[in-house]
Amino acid sequence: MLLAILLPFLSFMIRGKILTGIVCLILQITLIGWLPAAIWAALSLNNARADRRNEKLIKAMKQNQR
């Protein structure tokens, strides 16, 4: 999470979202754009974590139904 706030573009790059990382870097280059870029990266990271958590829950529910 700290990486998403300090270096938002790198947070996207590490997760394999190269084009999004480049767009974020362009936004981050401007001083005014750094804050929206950091918020964007942090929200994206939280959403990715929530998606993984939901996938695990769905998988566990399907196994319990059998």
N, C-alpha and C positions, 0 to 999 in steps of 0.2 A: 504494500500500500504506500509506503514511503517513496518507493521508486516512481509510482504513478503521480505523486505530488511533485517531487523534485525534478524528474525527467520524464514528463508524460509521453513523449514520442518513443522513448526506449521501452516503456511498458507495453506499448502496442507491438513494437518490433520483436520483443522477446516472445510474445504470444503468437507470432507468425502473421500478424496483420501488417504487412509491409507498406501497402498503399495508404492505409489509415495512419500508420506511423509517420509517413512522409507529409501527409496533410496536417497532422498534428504538429510536426516540426515546423512547418511553414507558419502555422498559427502561433506556435510558441516563440518564434524568433522575435515577434513584436512584443514589447513590454506589456501592452494592454491585452494581447492575446494569450499570454502565459497563464493567467488565472482561468479563463475558460478551457484552455487545453488541459490544465491540471484537473479541473472538475470533470471534464469529459473522460479522461483516462481513469480517474478513480471510480466513476459511475460504471464505466465499461468493465472494469475489473470486478466490481461487486456483482454486476449482472452475470458475468461469466461464472463466477463462483456459485451464484444462485442456480444457474442452469445446470451445473454439474451436480449440485445437491439434489435438485429436483429429479434429474435422471436416475440417481441412485435410489431415491424414494419410489419412483415409478417401477424400477426394476425389482425392488424388494416387494412391492405390492403384488406384482405379477407372479413372483415366485410363491407368495403366500396363498394365492388363489388356486394353485395346483394341488 
